[in-house]
């Protein structure tokens, strides 16, 4: 991450708390924790203007993910799974489509 980057950790899991302790060692990284289920969490995230939001896939997940990505298309949501080495990446990438065939093409379904 670039100097002065901000990262939001969403949730209350012990795993996220451990990540925060690790990330806090980086002086150029501003790490903010937002409690899971916090009223107005999406608005707080927008106000913090982070480069990414991490959440624990095995704990509370952000129900506001889709509206947040719609309003902040450059934001990356990263779901971390403490039981594996896998993460789920959610981004707000958009594409213009003008037909049903274009939607099928985006889905990787070949035309007839």
Biopython code that builds the backbone (N, CA, C, O; Angstrom):
import numpy as np
from Bio.PDB.StructureBuilder import StructureBuilder

atoms = [
    (1, "UNK", "N", (0.843, -1.180, 0.000)),
    (1, "UNK", "CA", (0.000, 0.000, 0.000)),
    (1, "UNK", "C", (0.889, 1.243, 0.000)),
    (1, "UNK", "O", (2.009, 1.240, 0.511)),
    (2, "UNK", "N", (0.366, 2.255, -0.568)),
    (2, "UNK", "CA", (1.149, 3.476, -0.658)),
    (2, "UNK", "C", (1.201, 4.187, 0.685)),
    (2, "UNK", "O", (0.416, 3.903, 1.589)),
    (3, "UNK", "N", (2.147, 5.122, 0.797)),
    (3, "UNK", "CA", (2.287, 5.889, 2.035)),
    (3, "UNK", "C", (1.003, 6.638, 2.324)),
    (3, "UNK", "O", (0.379, 7.192, 1.419)),
    (4, "UNK", "N", (0.617, 6.651, 3.570)),
    (4, "UNK", "CA", (-0.580, 7.354, 3.963)),
    (4, "UNK", "C", (-1.861, 6.615, 3.645)),
    (4, "UNK", "O", (-2.932, 7.222, 3.671)),
    (5, "UNK", "N", (-1.794, 5.323, 3.344)),
    (5, "UNK", "CA", (-2.980, 4.547, 3.017)),
    (5, "UNK", "C", (-3.825, 4.312, 4.261)),
    (5, "UNK", "O", (-3.309, 4.227, 5.375)),
    (6, "UNK", "N", (-5.124, 4.208, 4.051)),
    (6, "UNK", "CA", (-6.042, 3.937, 5.161)),
    (6, "UNK", "C", (-6.769, 2.622, 4.879)),
    (6, "UNK", "O", (-7.192, 2.350, 3.755)),
    (7, "UNK", "N", (-6.897, 1.825, 5.926)),
    (7, "UNK", "CA", (-7.531, 0.525, 5.847)),
    (7, "UNK", "C", (-8.579, 0.442, 6.952)),
    (7, "UNK", "O", (-8.300, 0.787, 8.100)),
    (8, "UNK", "N", (-9.784, -0.015, 6.611)),
    (8, "UNK", "CA", (-10.835, -0.213, 7.611)),
    (8, "UNK", "C", (-10.991, -1.705, 7.852)),
    (8, "UNK", "O", (-11.078, -2.488, 6.906)),
    (9, "UNK", "N", (-11.026, -2.094, 9.111)),
    (9, "UNK", "CA", (-11.328, -3.464, 9.507)),
    (9, "UNK", "C", (-12.740, -3.447, 10.070)),
    (9, "UNK", "O", (-13.008, -2.768, 11.061)),
    (10, "UNK", "N", (-13.644, -4.192, 9.444)),
    (10, "UNK", "CA", (-15.041, -4.194, 9.858)),
    (10, "UNK", "C", (-15.340, -5.487, 10.606)),
    (10, "UNK", "O", (-15.255, -6.576, 10.038)),
    (11, "UNK", "N", (-15.688, -5.362, 11.875)),
    (11, "UNK", "CA", (-16.065, -6.523, 12.664)),
    (11, "UNK", "C", (-15.342, -6.565, 13.990)),
    (11, "UNK", "O", (-14.491, -5.729, 14.294)),
    (12, "UNK", "N", (-15.713, -7.577, 14.779)),
    (12, "UNK", "CA", (-15.210, -7.680, 16.148)),
    (12, "UNK", "C", (-14.423, -8.962, 16.402)),
    (12, "UNK", "O", (-14.189, -9.309, 17.560)),
    (13, "UNK", "N", (-14.014, -9.663, 15.373)),
    (13, "UNK", "CA", (-13.379, -10.960, 15.591)),
    (13, "UNK", "C", (-11.970, -10.814, 16.148)),
    (13, "UNK", "O", (-11.301, -9.800, 15.950)),
    (14, "UNK", "N", (-11.550, -11.836, 16.834)),
    (14, "UNK", "CA", (-10.183, -11.888, 17.372)),
    (14, "UNK", "C", (-9.192, -11.883, 16.218)),
    (14, "UNK", "O", (-8.111, -11.303, 16.323)),
    (15, "UNK", "N", (-9.560, -12.527, 15.121)),
    (15, "UNK", "CA", (-8.689, -12.565, 13.952)),
    (15, "UNK", "C", (-8.412, -11.157, 13.424)),
    (15, "UNK", "O", (-7.267, -10.810, 13.132)),
    (16, "UNK", "N", (-9.473, -10.347, 13.303)),
    (16, "UNK", "CA", (-9.276, -8.970, 12.836)),
    (16, "UNK", "C", (-8.455, -8.156, 13.829)),
    (16, "UNK", "O", (-7.637, -7.327, 13.430)),
    (17, "UNK", "N", (-8.670, -8.391, 15.120)),
    (17, "UNK", "CA", (-7.878, -7.688, 16.136)),
    (17, "UNK", "C", (-6.396, -8.030, 15.980)),
    (17, "UNK", "O", (-5.537, -7.164, 16.141)),
    (18, "UNK", "N", (-6.100, -9.284, 15.669)),
    (18, "UNK", "CA", (-4.711, -9.690, 15.432)),
    (18, "UNK", "C", (-4.125, -9.021, 14.204)),
    (18, "UNK", "O", (-2.973, -8.588, 14.211)),
    (19, "UNK", "N", (-4.934, -8.938, 13.137)),
    (19, "UNK", "CA", (-4.463, -8.235, 11.943)),
    (19, "UNK", "C", (-4.194, -6.766, 12.244)),
    (19, "UNK", "O", (-3.207, -6.200, 11.775)),
    (20, "UNK", "N", (-5.077, -6.151, 13.031)),
    (20, "UNK", "CA", (-4.883, -4.744, 13.382)),
    (20, "UNK", "C", (-3.559, -4.558, 14.111)),
    (20, "UNK", "O", (-2.819, -3.618, 13.818)),
    (21, "UNK", "N", (-3.251, -5.444, 15.058)),
    (21, "UNK", "CA", (-1.986, -5.344, 15.788)),
    (21, "UNK", "C", (-0.797, -5.442, 14.829)),
    (21, "UNK", "O", (0.197, -4.732, 14.982)),
    (22, "UNK", "N", (-0.912, -6.316, 13.854)),
    (22, "UNK", "CA", (0.158, -6.462, 12.863)),
    (22, "UNK", "C", (0.256, -5.224, 11.971)),
    (22, "UNK", "O", (1.349, -4.716, 11.723)),
    (23, "UNK", "N", (-0.886, -4.747, 11.494)),
    (23, "UNK", "CA", (-0.892, -3.587, 10.599)),
    (23, "UNK", "C", (-0.466, -2.307, 11.308)),
    (23, "UNK", "O", (0.121, -1.424, 10.683)),
    (24, "UNK", "N", (-0.751, -2.192, 12.601)),
    (24, "UNK", "CA", (-0.381, -0.983, 13.360)),
    (24, "UNK", "C", (1.129, -0.773, 13.409)),
    (24, "UNK", "O", (1.590, 0.326, 13.719)),
    (25, "UNK", "N", (1.890, -1.795, 13.112)),
    (25, "UNK", "CA", (3.362, -1.669, 13.093)),
    (25, "UNK", "C", (3.864, -0.889, 11.885)),
    (25, "UNK", "O", (5.028, -0.493, 11.836)),
    (26, "UNK", "N", (2.991, -0.670, 10.919)),
    (26, "UNK", "CA", (3.372, 0.058, 9.701)),
    (26, "UNK", "C", (3.007, 1.531, 9.880)),
    (26, "UNK", "O", (1.831, 1.887, 9.946)),
    (27, "UNK", "N", (4.013, 2.364, 9.957)),
    (27, "UNK", "CA", (3.767, 3.775, 10.249)),
    (27, "UNK", "C", (3.009, 4.494, 9.137)),
    (27, "UNK", "O", (2.310, 5.471, 9.405)),
    (28, "UNK", "N", (3.132, 4.033, 7.902)),
    (28, "UNK", "CA", (2.473, 4.708, 6.787)),
    (28, "UNK", "C", (1.048, 4.214, 6.559)),
    (28, "UNK", "O", (0.401, 4.611, 5.590)),
    (29, "UNK", "N", (0.559, 3.353, 7.444)),
    (29, "UNK", "CA", (-0.774, 2.785, 7.290)),
    (29, "UNK", "C", (-1.665, 3.207, 8.445)),
    (29, "UNK", "O", (-1.341, 2.976, 9.610)),
    (30, "UNK", "N", (-2.780, 3.822, 8.117)),
    (30, "UNK", "CA", (-3.767, 4.224, 9.114)),
    (30, "UNK", "C", (-4.839, 3.144, 9.150)),
    (30, "UNK", "O", (-5.545, 2.936, 8.163)),
    (31, "UNK", "N", (-4.964, 2.457, 10.282)),
    (31, "UNK", "CA", (-5.916, 1.356, 10.416)),
    (31, "UNK", "C", (-7.046, 1.776, 11.348)),
    (31, "UNK", "O", (-6.808, 2.210, 12.475)),
    (32, "UNK", "N", (-8.278, 1.641, 10.862)),
    (32, "UNK", "CA", (-9.458, 2.013, 11.628)),
    (32, "UNK", "C", (-10.325, 0.769, 11.790)),
    (32, "UNK", "O", (-10.569, 0.053, 10.818)),
    (33, "UNK", "N", (-10.794, 0.505, 13.012)),
    (33, "UNK", "CA", (-11.716, -0.603, 13.242)),
    (33, "UNK", "C", (-13.119, -0.053, 13.425)),
    (33, "UNK", "O", (-13.327, 0.940, 14.122)),
    (34, "UNK", "N", (-14.078, -0.715, 12.787)),
    (34, "UNK", "CA", (-15.491, -0.388, 12.957)),
    (34, "UNK", "C", (-16.180, -1.662, 13.427)),
    (34, "UNK", "O", (-16.078, -2.710, 12.790)),
    (35, "UNK", "N", (-16.877, -1.554, 14.541)),
    (35, "UNK", "CA", (-17.541, -2.717, 15.121)),
    (35, "UNK", "C", (-18.609, -3.260, 14.177)),
    (35, "UNK", "O", (-19.314, -2.496, 13.517)),
    (36, "UNK", "N", (-18.720, -4.577, 14.119)),
    (36, "UNK", "CA", (-19.758, -5.204, 13.326)),
    (36, "UNK", "C", (-21.132, -4.779, 13.827)),
    (36, "UNK", "O", (-21.355, -4.693, 15.034)),
    (37, "UNK", "N", (-22.042, -4.516, 12.915)),
    (37, "UNK", "CA", (-23.383, -4.093, 13.284)),
    (37, "UNK", "C", (-23.486, -2.652, 13.738)),
    (37, "UNK", "O", (-24.553, -2.218, 14.171)),
    (38, "UNK", "N", (-22.412, -1.910, 13.649)),
    (38, "UNK", "CA", (-22.395, -0.509, 14.060)),
    (38, "UNK", "C", (-23.386, 0.294, 13.203)),
    (38, "UNK", "O", (-23.300, 0.258, 11.976)),
    (39, "UNK", "N", (-24.321, 1.015, 13.831)),
    (39, "UNK", "CA", (-25.231, 1.856, 13.048)),
    (39, "UNK", "C", (-24.428, 2.882, 12.234)),
    (39, "UNK", "O", (-23.501, 3.512, 12.744)),
    (40, "UNK", "N", (-24.794, 3.027, 10.996)),
    (40, "UNK", "CA", (-24.104, 3.995, 10.146)),
    (40, "UNK", "C", (-22.720, 3.555, 9.709)),
    (40, "UNK", "O", (-21.905, 4.396, 9.329)),
    (41, "UNK", "N", (-22.431, 2.259, 9.753)),
    (41, "UNK", "CA", (-21.092, 1.778, 9.395)),
    (41, "UNK", "C", (-20.708, 2.165, 7.971)),
    (41, "UNK", "O", (-19.582, 2.596, 7.727)),
    (42, "UNK", "N", (-21.623, 2.015, 7.046)),
    (42, "UNK", "CA", (-21.306, 2.348, 5.648)),
    (42, "UNK", "C", (-20.944, 3.823, 5.504)),
    (42, "UNK", "O", (-20.001, 4.167, 4.792)),
    (43, "UNK", "N", (-21.689, 4.687, 6.179)),
    (43, "UNK", "CA", (-21.400, 6.122, 6.112)),
    (43, "UNK", "C", (-20.043, 6.423, 6.746)),
    (43, "UNK", "O", (-19.299, 7.267, 6.245)),
    (44, "UNK", "N", (-19.720, 5.748, 7.832)),
    (44, "UNK", "CA", (-18.410, 5.950, 8.465)),
    (44, "UNK", "C", (-17.290, 5.503, 7.536)),
    (44, "UNK", "O", (-16.257, 6.164, 7.433)),
    (45, "UNK", "N", (-17.503, 4.375, 6.860)),
    (45, "UNK", "CA", (-16.485, 3.891, 5.928)),
    (45, "UNK", "C", (-16.272, 4.909, 4.819)),
    (45, "UNK", "O", (-15.131, 5.226, 4.484)),
    (46, "UNK", "N", (-17.346, 5.425, 4.248)),
    (46, "UNK", "CA", (-17.229, 6.434, 3.185)),
    (46, "UNK", "C", (-16.471, 7.655, 3.708)),
    (46, "UNK", "O", (-15.613, 8.197, 3.011)),
    (47, "UNK", "N", (-16.782, 8.087, 4.926)),
    (47, "UNK", "CA", (-16.119, 9.264, 5.506)),
    (47, "UNK", "C", (-14.627, 9.023, 5.720)),
    (47, "UNK", "O", (-13.827, 9.944, 5.556)),
    (48, "UNK", "N", (-14.240, 7.801, 6.082)),
    (48, "UNK", "CA", (-12.822, 7.486, 6.290)),
    (48, "UNK", "C", (-12.059, 7.398, 4.972)),
    (48, "UNK", "O", (-10.836, 7.537, 4.956)),
    (49, "UNK", "N", (-12.767, 7.167, 3.868)),
    (49, "UNK", "CA", (-12.163, 7.087, 2.536)),
    (49, "UNK", "C", (-10.980, 6.109, 2.492)),
    (49, "UNK", "O", (-9.870, 6.500, 2.131)),
    (50, "UNK", "N", (-11.211, 4.849, 2.855)),
    (50, "UNK", "CA", (-10.113, 3.878, 2.851)),
    (50, "UNK", "C", (-9.829, 3.346, 1.450)),
    (50, "UNK", "O", (-10.642, 3.503, 0.539)),
    (51, "UNK", "N", (-8.672, 2.718, 1.287)),
    (51, "UNK", "CA", (-8.383, 2.049, 0.020)),
    (51, "UNK", "C", (-8.991, 0.648, 0.024)),
    (51, "UNK", "O", (-9.218, 0.069, -1.039)),
    (52, "UNK", "N", (-9.257, 0.099, 1.213)),
    (52, "UNK", "CA", (-9.856, -1.228, 1.304)),
    (52, "UNK", "C", (-10.548, -1.400, 2.648)),
    (52, "UNK", "O", (-10.233, -0.719, 3.624)),
    (53, "UNK", "N", (-11.503, -2.333, 2.672)),
    (53, "UNK", "CA", (-12.199, -2.726, 3.893)),
    (53, "UNK", "C", (-12.016, -4.231, 4.038)),
    (53, "UNK", "O", (-12.345, -4.994, 3.130)),
    (54, "UNK", "N", (-11.489, -4.653, 5.180)),
    (54, "UNK", "CA", (-11.339, -6.073, 5.462)),
    (54, "UNK", "C", (-12.430, -6.522, 6.414)),
    (54, "UNK", "O", (-12.804, -5.791, 7.331)),
    (55, "UNK", "N", (-12.944, -7.731, 6.195)),
    (55, "UNK", "CA", (-13.909, -8.312, 7.114)),
    (55, "UNK", "C", (-13.640, -9.808, 7.212)),
    (55, "UNK", "O", (-13.080, -10.407, 6.294)),
    (56, "UNK", "N", (-14.037, -10.401, 8.315)),
    (56, "UNK", "CA", (-13.821, -11.816, 8.602)),
    (56, "UNK", "C", (-14.966, -12.613, 7.998)),
    (56, "UNK", "O", (-16.119, -12.431, 8.388)),
    (57, "UNK", "N", (-14.663, -13.494, 7.049)),
    (57, "UNK", "CA", (-15.694, -14.300, 6.406)),
    (57, "UNK", "C", (-16.380, -15.270, 7.362)),
    (57, "UNK", "O", (-17.488, -15.732, 7.089)),
    (58, "UNK", "N", (-15.733, -15.578, 8.471)),
    (58, "UNK", "CA", (-16.304, -16.514, 9.438)),
    (58, "UNK", "C", (-17.074, -15.799, 10.544)),
    (58, "UNK", "O", (-17.559, -16.443, 11.475)),
    (59, "UNK", "N", (-17.189, -14.497, 10.455)),
    (59, "UNK", "CA", (-17.897, -13.695, 11.473)),
    (59, "UNK", "C", (-18.926, -12.828, 10.756)),
    (59, "UNK", "O", (-19.393, -13.173, 9.670)),
    (60, "UNK", "N", (-19.273, -11.708, 11.367)),
    (60, "UNK", "CA", (-20.275, -10.825, 10.778)),
    (60, "UNK", "C", (-19.777, -10.219, 9.470)),
    (60, "UNK", "O", (-18.675, -9.674, 9.397)),
    (61, "UNK", "N", (-20.605, -10.328, 8.454)),
    (61, "UNK", "CA", (-20.251, -9.796, 7.150)),
    (61, "UNK", "C", (-21.066, -8.535, 6.867)),
    (61, "UNK", "O", (-22.207, -8.416, 7.316)),
    (62, "UNK", "N", (-20.486, -7.604, 6.130)),
    (62, "UNK", "CA", (-21.172, -6.326, 5.898)),
    (62, "UNK", "C", (-22.372, -6.473, 4.968)),
    (62, "UNK", "O", (-22.208, -6.754, 3.781)),
    (63, "UNK", "N", (-23.564, -6.286, 5.499)),
    (63, "UNK", "CA", (-24.780, -6.377, 4.689)),
    (63, "UNK", "C", (-24.885, -5.219, 3.701)),
    (63, "UNK", "O", (-25.674, -5.267, 2.757)),
    (64, "UNK", "N", (-24.095, -4.196, 3.923)),
    (64, "UNK", "CA", (-24.132, -3.000, 3.077)),
    (64, "UNK", "C", (-23.114, -3.067, 1.943)),
    (64, "UNK", "O", (-22.864, -2.051, 1.294)),
    (65, "UNK", "N", (-22.521, -4.225, 1.685)),
    (65, "UNK", "CA", (-21.418, -4.336, 0.730)),
    (65, "UNK", "C", (-21.785, -3.845, -0.670)),
    (65, "UNK", "O", (-21.053, -3.045, -1.253)),
    (66, "UNK", "N", (-22.888, -4.305, -1.206)),
    (66, "UNK", "CA", (-23.252, -3.933, -2.580)),
    (66, "UNK", "C", (-23.548, -2.434, -2.695)),
    (66, "UNK", "O", (-23.006, -1.787, -3.592)),
    (67, "UNK", "N", (-24.385, -1.854, -1.824)),
    (67, "UNK", "CA", (-24.592, -0.396, -1.931)),
    (67, "UNK", "C", (-23.295, 0.400, -1.748)),
    (67, "UNK", "O", (-23.101, 1.429, -2.395)),
    (68, "UNK", "N", (-22.411, -0.078, -0.867)),
    (68, "UNK", "CA", (-21.146, 0.619, -0.644)),
    (68, "UNK", "C", (-20.283, 0.577, -1.894)),
    (68, "UNK", "O", (-19.696, 1.591, -2.272)),
    (69, "UNK", "N", (-20.196, -0.584, -2.543)),
    (69, "UNK", "CA", (-19.406, -0.690, -3.771)),
    (69, "UNK", "C", (-20.023, 0.130, -4.902)),
    (69, "UNK", "O", (-19.310, 0.659, -5.754)),
    (70, "UNK", "N", (-21.332, 0.231, -4.904)),
    (70, "UNK", "CA", (-21.989, 1.038, -5.930)),
    (70, "UNK", "C", (-21.646, 2.514, -5.759)),
    (70, "UNK", "O", (-21.421, 3.219, -6.743)),
    (71, "UNK", "N", (-21.607, 2.982, -4.517)),
    (71, "UNK", "CA", (-21.303, 4.392, -4.281)),
    (71, "UNK", "C", (-19.801, 4.683, -4.275)),
    (71, "UNK", "O", (-19.396, 5.829, -4.474)),
    (72, "UNK", "N", (-18.984, 3.676, -4.053)),
    (72, "UNK", "CA", (-17.512, 3.834, -4.020)),
    (72, "UNK", "C", (-16.883, 2.783, -4.932)),
    (72, "UNK", "O", (-16.312, 1.814, -4.431)),
    (73, "UNK", "N", (-16.968, 2.940, -6.245)),
    (73, "UNK", "CA", (-16.526, 1.885, -7.156)),
    (73, "UNK", "C", (-15.037, 1.555, -7.091)),
    (73, "UNK", "O", (-14.637, 0.484, -7.548)),
    (74, "UNK", "N", (-14.216, 2.426, -6.548)),
    (74, "UNK", "CA", (-12.780, 2.144, -6.451)),
    (74, "UNK", "C", (-12.403, 1.428, -5.157)),
    (74, "UNK", "O", (-11.245, 1.056, -4.967)),
    (75, "UNK", "N", (-13.366, 1.236, -4.279)),
    (75, "UNK", "CA", (-13.115, 0.586, -3.001)),
    (75, "UNK", "C", (-13.001, -0.921, -3.192)),
    (75, "UNK", "O", (-13.724, -1.502, -4.000)),
    (76, "UNK", "N", (-12.106, -1.546, -2.460)),
    (76, "UNK", "CA", (-11.955, -2.994, -2.480)),
    (76, "UNK", "C", (-12.415, -3.542, -1.134)),
    (76, "UNK", "O", (-11.944, -3.094, -0.089)),
    (77, "UNK", "N", (-13.327, -4.503, -1.149)),
    (77, "UNK", "CA", (-13.727, -5.217, 0.058)),
    (77, "UNK", "C", (-13.010, -6.555, 0.032)),
    (77, "UNK", "O", (-13.056, -7.277, -0.964)),
    (78, "UNK", "N", (-12.349, -6.878, 1.133)),
    (78, "UNK", "CA", (-11.560, -8.101, 1.202)),
    (78, "UNK", "C", (-12.075, -8.944, 2.357)),
    (78, "UNK", "O", (-11.918, -8.583, 3.524)),
    (79, "UNK", "N", (-12.689, -10.066, 2.024)),
    (79, "UNK", "CA", (-13.147, -11.010, 3.032)),
    (79, "UNK", "C", (-12.030, -11.991, 3.322)),
    (79, "UNK", "O", (-11.582, -12.709, 2.427)),
    (80, "UNK", "N", (-11.578, -12.027, 4.558)),
    (80, "UNK", "CA", (-10.486, -12.920, 4.939)),
    (80, "UNK", "C", (-11.058, -14.128, 5.678)),
    (80, "UNK", "O", (-11.977, -13.998, 6.487)),
    (81, "UNK", "N", (-10.508, -15.289, 5.390)),
    (81, "UNK", "CA", (-10.946, -16.532, 6.011)),
    (81, "UNK", "C", (-9.832, -17.029, 6.910)),
    (81, "UNK", "O", (-8.816, -17.522, 6.419)),
    (82, "UNK", "N", (-10.005, -16.908, 8.236)),
    (82, "UNK", "CA", (-8.938, -17.314, 9.146)),
    (82, "UNK", "C", (-8.655, -18.816, 9.134)),
    (82, "UNK", "O", (-7.628, -19.255, 9.652)),
    (83, "UNK", "N", (-9.553, -19.602, 8.550)),
    (83, "UNK", "CA", (-9.345, -21.047, 8.526)),
    (83, "UNK", "C", (-8.625, -21.514, 7.263)),
    (83, "UNK", "O", (-8.395, -22.711, 7.087)),
    (84, "UNK", "N", (-8.267, -20.573, 6.381)),
    (84, "UNK", "CA", (-7.567, -20.950, 5.149)),
    (84, "UNK", "C", (-6.652, -19.807, 4.719)),
    (84, "UNK", "O", (-6.544, -18.783, 5.394)),
    (85, "UNK", "N", (-6.011, -20.008, 3.597)),
    (85, "UNK", "CA", (-5.157, -18.948, 3.048)),
    (85, "UNK", "C", (-5.867, -18.231, 1.902)),
    (85, "UNK", "O", (-5.218, -17.630, 1.046)),
    (86, "UNK", "N", (-7.188, -18.293, 1.886)),
    (86, "UNK", "CA", (-7.980, -17.702, 0.821)),
    (86, "UNK", "C", (-8.633, -16.394, 1.272)),
    (86, "UNK", "O", (-8.963, -16.227, 2.446)),
    (87, "UNK", "N", (-8.810, -15.488, 0.341)),
    (87, "UNK", "CA", (-9.571, -14.262, 0.580)),
    (87, "UNK", "C", (-10.602, -14.118, -0.532)),
    (87, "UNK", "O", (-10.428, -14.646, -1.630)),
    (88, "UNK", "N", (-11.664, -13.406, -0.234)),
    (88, "UNK", "CA", (-12.687, -13.088, -1.216)),
    (88, "UNK", "C", (-12.548, -11.613, -1.548)),
    (88, "UNK", "O", (-12.623, -10.764, -0.660)),
    (89, "UNK", "N", (-12.346, -11.307, -2.814)),
    (89, "UNK", "CA", (-12.174, -9.922, -3.255)),
    (89, "UNK", "C", (-13.447, -9.436, -3.918)),
    (89, "UNK", "O", (-13.947, -10.048, -4.862)),
    (90, "UNK", "N", (-13.963, -8.329, -3.413)),
    (90, "UNK", "CA", (-15.146, -7.713, -3.984)),
    (90, "UNK", "C", (-14.788, -6.295, -4.397)),
    (90, "UNK", "O", (-14.290, -5.509, -3.591)),
    (91, "UNK", "N", (-15.042, -5.979, -5.642)),
    (91, "UNK", "CA", (-14.740, -4.645, -6.141)),
    (91, "UNK", "C", (-15.936, -4.068, -6.864)),
    (91, "UNK", "O", (-16.877, -4.789, -7.198)),
    (92, "UNK", "N", (-15.903, -2.802, -7.100)),
    (92, "UNK", "CA", (-17.008, -2.106, -7.738)),
    (92, "UNK", "C", (-16.833, -1.907, -9.224)),
    (92, "UNK", "O", (-17.375, -0.956, -9.786)),
    (93, "UNK", "N", (-16.082, -2.789, -9.878)),
    (93, "UNK", "CA", (-15.859, -2.649, -11.310)),
    (93, "UNK", "C", (-17.194, -2.633, -12.045)),
    (93, "UNK", "O", (-18.085, -3.430, -11.751)),
    (94, "UNK", "N", (-17.322, -1.735, -12.988)),
    (94, "UNK", "CA", (-18.556, -1.599, -13.749)),
    (94, "UNK", "C", (-18.264, -1.764, -15.235)),
    (94, "UNK", "O", (-17.143, -1.550, -15.697)),
    (95, "UNK", "N", (-19.291, -2.144, -15.959)),
    (95, "UNK", "CA", (-19.184, -2.269, -17.407)),
    (95, "UNK", "C", (-20.494, -1.794, -18.025)),
    (95, "UNK", "O", (-21.572, -2.023, -17.476)),
    (96, "UNK", "N", (-20.389, -1.146, -19.146)),
    (96, "UNK", "CA", (-21.578, -0.711, -19.867)),
    (96, "UNK", "C", (-22.049, -1.856, -20.759)),
    (96, "UNK", "O", (-21.257, -2.464, -21.480)),
    (97, "UNK", "N", (-23.347, -2.140, -20.700)),
    (97, "UNK", "CA", (-23.913, -3.180, -21.556)),
    (97, "UNK", "C", (-25.139, -2.606, -22.256)),
    (97, "UNK", "O", (-25.906, -1.844, -21.667)),
    (98, "UNK", "N", (-25.310, -2.977, -23.502)),
    (98, "UNK", "CA", (-26.432, -2.468, -24.257)),
    (98, "UNK", "C", (-27.395, -3.542, -24.699)),
    (98, "UNK", "O", (-28.395, -3.265, -25.361)),
    (99, "UNK", "N", (-27.085, -4.782, -24.325)),
    (99, "UNK", "CA", (-27.958, -5.861, -24.768)),
    (99, "UNK", "C", (-27.812, -7.069, -23.854)),
    (99, "UNK", "O", (-26.888, -7.153, -23.044)),
    (100, "UNK", "N", (-28.744, -7.998, -24.005)),
    (100, "UNK", "CA", (-28.664, -9.250, -23.256)),
    (100, "UNK", "C", (-27.413, -10.028, -23.657)),
    (100, "UNK", "O", (-26.792, -10.681, -22.819)),
    (101, "UNK", "N", (-27.048, -9.962, -24.920)),
    (101, "UNK", "CA", (-25.850, -10.657, -25.395)),
    (101, "UNK", "C", (-24.594, -10.115, -24.714)),
    (101, "UNK", "O", (-23.673, -10.873, -24.412)),
    (102, "UNK", "N", (-24.561, -8.809, -24.474)),
    (102, "UNK", "CA", (-23.408, -8.206, -23.791)),
    (102, "UNK", "C", (-23.326, -8.693, -22.347)),
    (102, "UNK", "O", (-22.231, -8.898, -21.824)),
    (103, "UNK", "N", (-24.475, -8.878, -21.704)),
    (103, "UNK", "CA", (-24.478, -9.406, -20.333)),
    (103, "UNK", "C", (-23.946, -10.835, -20.330)),
    (103, "UNK", "O", (-23.155, -11.199, -19.460)),
    (104, "UNK", "N", (-24.372, -11.645, -21.295)),
    (104, "UNK", "CA", (-23.871, -13.022, -21.393)),
    (104, "UNK", "C", (-22.374, -13.043, -21.643)),
    (104, "UNK", "O", (-21.666, -13.896, -21.107)),
    (105, "UNK", "N", (-21.888, -12.120, -22.446)),
    (105, "UNK", "CA", (-20.458, -12.033, -22.716)),
    (105, "UNK", "C", (-19.697, -11.710, -21.442)),
    (105, "UNK", "O", (-18.643, -12.296, -21.196)),
    (106, "UNK", "N", (-20.208, -10.780, -20.612)),
    (106, "UNK", "CA", (-19.573, -10.458, -19.336)),
    (106, "UNK", "C", (-19.513, -11.684, -18.429)),
    (106, "UNK", "O", (-18.555, -11.862, -17.677)),
    (107, "UNK", "N", (-20.531, -12.516, -18.505)),
    (107, "UNK", "CA", (-20.585, -13.724, -17.676)),
    (107, "UNK", "C", (-19.727, -14.847, -18.219)),
    (107, "UNK", "O", (-19.625, -15.908, -17.602)),
    (108, "UNK", "N", (-19.099, -14.623, -19.382)),
    (108, "UNK", "CA", (-18.236, -15.633, -19.969)),
    (108, "UNK", "C", (-18.991, -16.710, -20.725)),
    (108, "UNK", "O", (-18.470, -17.800, -20.963)),
    (109, "UNK", "N", (-20.230, -16.396, -21.103)),
    (109, "UNK", "CA", (-21.057, -17.352, -21.843)),
    (109, "UNK", "C", (-20.974, -16.996, -23.322)),
    (109, "UNK", "O", (-21.326, -15.884, -23.717)),
    (110, "UNK", "N", (-20.509, -17.937, -24.140)),
    (110, "UNK", "CA", (-20.356, -17.638, -25.571)),
    (110, "UNK", "C", (-21.705, -17.425, -26.251)),
    (110, "UNK", "O", (-22.720, -18.003, -25.861)),
    (111, "UNK", "N", (-21.685, -16.586, -27.267)),
    (111, "UNK", "CA", (-22.897, -16.315, -28.044)),
    (111, "UNK", "C", (-23.249, -17.494, -28.930)),
    (111, "UNK", "O", (-22.458, -18.419, -29.116)),
    (112, "UNK", "N", (-24.445, -17.438, -29.464)),
    (112, "UNK", "CA", (-24.880, -18.521, -30.350)),
    (112, "UNK", "C", (-24.422, -18.297, -31.762)),
    (112, "UNK", "O", (-24.702, -19.115, -32.639)),
]
sb = StructureBuilder()
sb.init_structure("model")
sb.init_model(0)
sb.init_chain("A")
sb.init_seg("    ")
for serial, (resi, resn, name, xyz) in enumerate(atoms, 1):
    if name == "N":
        sb.init_residue(resn, " ", resi, " ")
    sb.init_atom(name, np.array(xyz, "f"), 0.0, 1.0, " ", f" {name:<3s}", serial, name[0])
structure = sb.get_structure()
